[in-house]
Amino acid sequence: MQGVNKVFKAQQLKSVSLRSSTYRDRQRKIKLLLKNFLEMEKEILTALSNDLGKSKTEALLAEIYGVKTEAKFAIKNIKSWMKTKRVESPLAISFTKSWVKPEPKGAVLIISPWNYPIMLCINPLIAAIASGNTAVIKPSELTPASGLLVKKLIEKTFSQEEVAVFLGEKDLAQKLLELPFNHIMFTGSPRVGKLVMEAAAKHLAGVTLELGGKSPVIVDKHANIKDAAWKISFFKFANAGQTCTAPDYVLCDETVHDDLVGSIQKNMSEFFSGGIDAASKDYCSIANEHHFNRLRGALKQAVSSGAEVVSGGEVSQGGLYLSPAILTGVNYENPIMEEEIFGPILPIIKTKNLGEAIEYINNNEKPLALYLFSNKSSEQNKVLKNTSSGGMVINDCVLHHMNPNLPFGGINNSGVGSYHGKFGFDAFSHHKAVLKSSSFSPFKIMLPPYTKTKENLANLIKKYF
């Protein structure tokens, strides 16, 4: 912990000088980070394979492409993001000039998860660097190879007084949270997010919490079922369902339920043919034995409570693989509907109509994402207006995460704040109000003592300005 304290104090000092860093300074740092990152591509792919059994194709799309897109977008736009922007002054103080000036928050802590152990370290860091901050990164201890790789990358790119990586267990995270960071970025579960927010409150630190939750899919009777089926299948079972924005469950209109189930089954048989062992080359493993046993137990409990496994559910204990399981006959009281699944199990629930689906969603915690498959604009607008979620995607899943022009974040139980692109820059910046006055000020005539004349003037100001 002594080393952590030393680095933290050095970063606090460094953060003062970084306030005056130019957009070129920040561009140069992100360019170097991206260069080193891309040069380490083979090592990244090996680390992800060792930690999660992640296929090369999936790692290239999710982790490599995800970081490259975020970095290039920041490099292109930092100059405009950093500009001090002039704003209007109301008539009553028209003798003044006003601006909004973005400035760095200071020392930032990034606590990243295990499911995308490299991208979810580096992308928040890109936002922190673009904003002119120092950063300490705590990667997940559940993906040790990826953590070592991130540490190697950062040490190759930055001095410790600017960016540092510390590897360790939960006790390290707890000790880091005791330090007075100016902003904390955490990606993980709502349960741990509450602990992070509690720790941040002791120092009144800002927080960005990406927390996940049960993201629903609504499939109404106006949906293109074939299209919905492959998209739900692909985005649910990518990374073995271990994605915060993965579809958690499906609320399907009863008139198209059987067609949807059949189409998803067909996709599963095509995606992962040849059984669980053959599929492992394309299919990510479960992160560790704890989560493997948790998911296997959840599946067993769901079945004992009335659900039926109509596809998948095979296990390979040695490889920690659980084949994509599709559940039907699920009711709202089934235990599988209580907690975020975060794995390759997809419950499908029959609904009588769209109103029932909306009511169920509104009676539960606000999700990180909500997905609607419908080709009827009135139904799309109905869901958009009558539900609350971190983000909403119509006729697809997850893709909002890939657009750096959109904010990515949850609401309430699914998160606090957002990032990506300009929204990440804003999350790690303080937007300072700056006002410049002149020697002329009409308020001079309003100085005490307050006479009846001055009271009348105040009433005039209230009425006409």
C-alpha positions in Angstrom: 0.0 0.0 0.0 3.0 2.3 0.6 3.7 2.1 -3.2 0.1 3.0 -4.0 0.2 6.0 -1.7 3.5 7.2 -3.2 2.1 7.0 -6.7 -1.1 8.6 -5.8 0.7 11.6 -4.2 2.9 11.9 -7.3 -0.2 11.8 -9.5 -1.9 14.5 -7.5 1.1 16.8 -8.1 1.2 15.9 -11.8 -2.5 16.6 -12.2 -1.8 20.3 -11.4 0.6 20.7 -14.4 -1.7 18.7 -16.7 -4.4 21.4 -16.3 -2.4 23.5 -18.8 -1.8 20.6 -21.3 -2.8 21.4 -24.9 -4.9 19.3 -27.2 -1.7 18.3 -29.1 -0.2 17.0 -25.8 -3.3 14.8 -25.2 -3.5 13.7 -28.9 0.2 12.6 -28.7 -0.4 10.5 -25.6 -3.4 8.7 -27.1 -1.7 8.2 -30.4 1.2 6.6 -28.6 -1.2 4.5 -26.5 -2.9 3.3 -29.6 0.4 2.6 -31.4 1.7 0.4 -28.6 -1.7 -1.3 -28.2 -1.8 -2.3 -31.8 1.8 -3.5 -31.7 0.8 -5.8 -28.9 -2.2 -7.3 -30.7 -0.8 -10.9 -30.7 -0.1 -10.7 -26.9 -3.6 -9.3 -26.4 -5.2 -12.2 -28.3 -3.2 -14.7 -26.3 -4.1 -13.1 -23.0 -7.8 -13.1 -23.8 -7.6 -16.7 -24.9 -5.8 -17.7 -21.7 -8.2 -15.9 -19.4 -11.6 -16.5 -21.2 -11.0 -18.9 -24.0 -12.1 -16.1 -26.3 -11.8 -16.8 -30.0 -9.5 -14.6 -32.1 -12.5 -13.3 -34.2 -14.5 -12.3 -31.2 -11.5 -10.6 -29.5 -10.7 -8.7 -32.7 -14.2 -7.4 -33.0 -14.9 -6.6 -29.3 -11.6 -5.7 -27.7 -9.2 -4.6 -30.5 -11.7 -2.8 -32.7 -13.5 -1.3 -29.6 -10.3 0.3 -28.4 -9.1 1.5 -31.8 -12.5 3.2 -32.5 -12.6 5.0 -29.2 -8.9 6.2 -29.5 -9.3 7.5 -33.1 -12.5 9.3 -32.3 -10.9 11.0 -29.3 -7.8 12.0 -31.3 -10.0 13.5 -34.0 -12.2 15.5 -31.6 -10.1 16.5 -28.6 -9.4 20.0 -30.0 -13.1 20.8 -30.2 -14.0 19.2 -26.9 -11.4 21.3 -25.1 -12.5 24.6 -26.4 -13.8 27.2 -24.0 -17.3 28.0 -25.3 -18.9 31.4 -25.1 -22.5 31.6 -23.8 -25.0 34.4 -23.8 -25.7 36.6 -20.8 -29.3 37.5 -19.9 -30.4 41.1 -20.4 -30.2 42.0 -16.7 -26.4 41.3 -16.8 -25.8 42.2 -20.4 -22.7 44.2 -19.3 -20.9 40.8 -18.7 -19.3 38.1 -20.8 -19.6 34.4 -19.9 -17.9 31.2 -20.9 -17.9 27.5 -20.0 -14.4 26.1 -19.7 -13.7 22.4 -19.5 -10.9 21.5 -17.1 -9.5 18.2 -15.8 -11.0 16.8 -12.6 -7.5 15.7 -11.4 -6.7 12.2 -10.1 -8.9 9.5 -11.5 -9.4 5.8 -10.4 -10.5 3.2 -13.0 -11.7 -0.1 -11.6 -12.4 -2.4 -14.5 -14.2 -5.8 -14.9 -13.3 -9.2 -16.1 -15.7 -9.7 -19.0 -13.9 -7.4 -21.4 -10.8 -7.1 -19.4 -8.7 -5.0 -21.8 -11.2 -2.7 -23.6 -12.9 -1.8 -20.4 -9.5 -0.7 -18.9 -8.3 1.2 -21.9 -11.5 3.0 -23.1 -12.1 4.8 -19.8 -8.4 5.7 -19.8 -8.7 7.3 -23.2 -11.4 9.5 -21.8 -9.4 10.3 -18.7 -6.3 11.3 -20.8 -8.4 13.3 -23.3 -9.7 15.3 -20.3 -6.2 15.9 -19.0 -6.3 13.7 -15.9 -3.9 11.3 -14.2 -5.2 7.8 -13.7 -4.7 4.7 -11.6 -6.1 1.5 -13.1 -7.2 -1.6 -11.1 -7.9 -4.5 -13.5 -9.9 -7.5 -12.4 -8.0 -10.2 -10.5 -10.2 -12.8 -12.3 -8.4 -12.2 -15.6 -4.7 -12.2 -14.6 -3.2 -12.6 -18.0 -5.1 -9.5 -19.3 -4.2 -7.6 -16.2 -0.5 -8.2 -16.7 -0.8 -7.2 -20.4 -2.6 -3.9 -19.4 0.2 -3.2 -16.9 2.9 -3.9 -19.6 1.1 -1.6 -22.1 0.7 1.3 -19.6 4.3 1.1 -18.4 5.5 1.1 -22.0 3.4 4.3 -22.7 3.3 6.4 -19.5 5.3 7.3 -16.5 3.7 6.2 -13.2 3.1 9.8 -12.1 0.6 10.0 -15.0 -0.9 6.5 -15.4 -0.2 3.5 -13.2 -1.6 0.0 -13.0 -1.9 -2.0 -9.7 -2.7 -5.7 -9.7 -4.3 -7.4 -6.7 -7.3 -8.8 -5.1 -10.4 -7.1 -3.6 -8.4 -5.7 -0.6 -6.3 -3.6 -3.1 -9.5 -2.1 -4.5 -10.8 -1.3 -1.0 -7.5 0.4 -0.2 -7.6 2.4 -3.4 -11.1 3.5 -2.6 -9.9 5.0 0.7 -7.8 7.5 -1.2 -9.3 10.9 -2.1 -9.5 10.5 -5.9 -11.3 13.3 -7.7 -13.3 10.9 -9.9 -13.9 7.1 -9.8 -14.9 5.0 -12.8 -16.3 1.6 -12.0 -17.7 -1.1 -14.2 -19.3 -4.1 -12.5 -22.4 -5.2 -10.5 -24.9 -2.9 -8.9 -24.1 -4.5 -5.5 -20.4 -3.5 -5.7 -21.3 -0.2 -7.4 -23.2 0.8 -4.2 -20.0 0.2 -2.2 -17.9 2.2 -4.6 -20.4 5.1 -4.4 -20.4 4.9 -0.6 -16.6 5.1 -0.6 -16.6 8.0 -3.1 -19.1 9.9 -0.9 -16.5 10.1 1.9 -14.4 12.3 -0.3 -17.3 13.8 -2.3 -15.6 12.3 -5.4 -17.4 12.2 -8.7 -18.4 8.7 -10.0 -19.2 7.1 -13.2 -20.8 3.7 -12.5 -21.5 1.2 -15.3 -23.5 -1.5 -13.6 -25.6 -3.6 -16.0 -28.7 -5.3 -14.8 -31.4 -7.4 -16.6 -31.7 -5.9 -20.1 -35.0 -7.0 -21.7 -35.9 -7.8 -25.3 -39.4 -7.1 -26.4 -40.6 -9.0 -29.5 -44.0 -7.9 -30.6 -46.3 -9.4 -33.2 -45.2 -6.9 -35.8 -41.5 -8.0 -35.6 -39.5 -9.6 -38.4 -39.0 -12.9 -36.5 -36.2 -14.3 -38.6 -34.2 -11.1 -38.3 -34.9 -10.8 -34.5 -33.8 -14.4 -33.9 -30.3 -14.2 -35.3 -29.7 -10.8 -33.7 -30.9 -12.0 -30.3 -28.9 -15.2 -30.6 -25.7 -13.5 -31.7 -25.6 -10.7 -29.1 -26.9 -12.9 -26.2 -24.3 -15.6 -26.7 -21.3 -13.6 -27.7 -18.7 -13.7 -24.9 -20.9 -16.5 -23.5 -23.5 -14.0 -22.4 -20.9 -12.3 -20.2 -21.7 -8.8 -21.5 -23.4 -6.0 -19.5 -25.6 -5.1 -22.5 -26.4 -8.7 -23.5 -30.1 -9.5 -23.8 -31.0 -10.9 -20.4 -34.5 -12.2 -21.2 -37.2 -12.0 -23.9 -40.8 -10.9 -23.6 -42.4 -12.3 -26.7 -46.0 -11.8 -28.0 -47.7 -15.1 -27.7 -48.8 -15.1 -31.4 -45.1 -15.2 -32.6 -43.6 -17.1 -29.6 -43.2 -20.5 -31.2 -41.8 -19.0 -34.4 -39.2 -17.1 -32.4 -38.2 -20.1 -30.3 -37.8 -22.2 -33.4 -35.8 -19.6 -35.2 -33.4 -19.1 -32.3 -33.0 -22.9 -32.0 -32.1 -23.0 -35.7 -29.5 -20.2 -35.2 -28.0 -22.0 -32.2 -27.6 -25.3 -34.1 -25.9 -23.4 -37.0 -23.6 -21.2 -34.8 -22.5 -24.0 -32.5 -22.7 -27.3 -34.4 -21.0 -30.5 -33.3 -21.6 -30.3 -29.6 -20.0 -28.4 -26.8 -16.4 -29.5 -27.4 -16.5 -28.7 -31.1 -18.1 -25.3 -30.4 -15.4 -24.2 -28.0 -13.2 -22.9 -30.8 -15.9 -20.3 -31.5 -17.5 -20.0 -28.1 -16.1 -18.2 -25.0 -15.7 -20.1 -21.8 -17.2 -19.0 -18.4 -14.8 -16.8 -16.6 -14.1 -19.1 -13.6 -15.4 -22.0 -11.6 -17.5 -19.8 -9.3 -19.4 -18.3 -12.1 -19.7 -21.7 -13.9 -21.2 -23.2 -10.8 -23.5 -20.2 -10.3 -24.9 -20.5 -13.9 -25.3 -24.2 -13.7 -27.2 -23.8 -10.4 -29.3 -21.1 -11.9 -30.2 -23.2 -14.8 -31.1 -26.2 -12.6 -33.2 -24.0 -10.3 -35.1 -22.5 -13.3 -36.0 -26.0 -14.6 -37.1 -27.1 -11.2 -39.4 -24.1 -11.1 -41.2 -25.0 -14.3 -38.9 -23.8 -17.2 -38.0 -26.2 -20.0 -34.6 -26.3 -21.7 -35.4 -26.5 -25.4 -31.9 -26.1 -26.6 -28.4 -26.3 -25.1 -27.5 -26.4 -21.5 -24.7 -28.9 -21.9 -21.7 -28.5 -19.7 -18.0 -29.2 -20.0 -16.6 -29.0 -16.5 -13.0 -29.1 -17.5 -13.2 -26.3 -20.0 -15.8 -24.3 -18.1 -18.1 -24.3 -21.1 -21.9 -24.1 -20.9 -23.6 -24.4 -24.2 -26.2 -21.7 -25.0 -29.4 -22.6 -23.2 -32.8 -21.5 -24.4 -35.6 -21.7 -21.8 -39.4 -21.7 -22.5 -42.3 -22.0 -20.1 -40.8 -19.3 -17.9 -43.1 -17.2 -15.7 -42.3 -14.0 -14.0 -41.9 -15.7 -10.6 -39.2 -18.1 -11.8 -35.9 -17.5 -9.9 -34.0 -17.0 -13.2 -35.9 -13.6 -13.5 -34.5 -12.3 -10.2 -30.9 -11.5 -10.8 -28.9 -10.5 -13.9 -27.9 -13.8 -15.6 -24.6 -12.7 -17.1 -24.2 -16.0 -18.9 -25.5 -18.1 -21.8 -29.0 -18.7 -20.6 -31.9 -17.1 -22.4 -35.4 -17.2 -20.8 -38.3 -16.5 -23.2 -41.6 -15.4 -21.7 -45.0 -15.3 -23.5 -46.9 -12.1 -23.2 -50.4 -11.3 -24.2 -49.7 -7.9 -25.6 -47.2 -5.1 -25.6 -48.8 -3.4 -22.6 -48.0 -6.5 -20.5 -44.3 -6.3 -21.5 -44.1 -2.6 -20.7 -45.8 -3.1 -17.3 -43.4 -5.8 -16.3 -40.3 -3.7 -17.3 -41.7 -0.7 -15.4 -42.3 -2.8 -12.2 -38.6 -3.8 -12.0 -35.2 -2.0 -11.8 -34.4 0.3 -14.8 -32.2 -1.7 -17.2 -28.9 -0.7 -18.8 -30.4 -1.4 -22.2 -33.8 -2.2 -23.7 -34.3 -3.9 -27.0 -37.4 -3.8 -29.1 -38.2 -5.7 -32.2 -41.2 -4.2 -34.0 -41.8 -2.8 -37.5 -44.7 -0.7 -36.4 -43.7 2.9 -35.6 -46.6 3.5 -33.2 -45.4 0.5 -31.1 -41.8 1.7 -31.2 -42.9 5.1 -29.9 -45.1 3.5 -27.2 -42.2 1.7 -25.7 -39.8 4.6 -26.1 -42.2 7.0 -24.3 -43.4 4.6 -21.6 -40.2 2.9 -20.4 -36.9 4.1 -18.8 -33.5 2.6 -19.5 -29.9 3.5 -20.0 -30.3 3.1 -23.7 -32.8 1.7 -26.2 -32.2 -0.1 -29.5 -34.9 -0.8 -32.0 -34.7 -3.9 -34.2 -31.2 -4.8 -33.0 -29.1 -5.3 -29.9 -26.0 -3.8 -28.3 -25.0 -1.7 -31.3 -25.5 1.6 -29.4 -22.3 0.6 -27.6 -20.4 0.9 -30.9 -21.4 4.5 -31.7 -19.0 7.0 -30.0 -21.5 9.8 -30.7 -24.0 8.2 -28.2 -23.7 8.3 -24.4 -23.2 4.9 -22.9 -24.5 4.4 -19.4 -27.3 3.3 -17.2 -29.8 4.9 -14.9 -30.3 4.2 -11.2 -29.7 0.5 -10.5 -28.0 0.1 -13.9 -25.6 2.9 -13.5 -24.7 6.5 -12.8 -23.4 8.8 -15.5 -22.2 7.9 -19.0 -19.1 7.8 -21.2 -17.9 7.1 -24.7 -16.6 9.9 -27.0 -17.6 13.4 -25.9 -19.6 12.0 -23.1 -16.5 10.3 -21.7 -14.6 13.6 -22.0 -17.4 15.4 -20.1 -17.5 12.7 -17.4 -13.9 13.2 -16.5 -14.0 17.0 -16.9 -15.3 19.8 -14.7 -17.2 22.4 -16.7 -16.1 25.7 -15.0 -18.4 28.7 -15.2 -16.4 31.8 -16.1 -17.9 35.3 -16.1 -16.1 38.6 -16.8 -17.7 41.8 -15.8 -17.0 45.5 -16.7 -16.6 48.6 -14.6 -20.1 49.6 -15.5 -22.7 47.9 -13.4 -26.3 49.1 -13.0 -26.5 47.2 -9.7 -24.5 50.0 -8.1 -27.7 51.9 -7.8 -29.2 49.0 -5.8 -26.7 49.2 -2.9 -28.2 49.4 0.6 -29.8 51.1 2.3 -32.9 49.8 0.5 -35.3 52.7 -0.1 -38.8 52.6 -1.6 -37.3 53.8 -4.9 -34.9 50.8 -4.9 -37.7 48.5 -4.1 -39.6 49.9 -7.1 -36.6 49.4 -9.3 -36.3 45.7 -8.1 -39.9 45.2 -9.1 -39.3 46.7 -12.5 -36.3 44.3 -13.0 -38.4 41.4 -11.9 -41.2 42.4 -14.3 -39.3 43.3 -17.5 -36.0 41.5 -17.4 
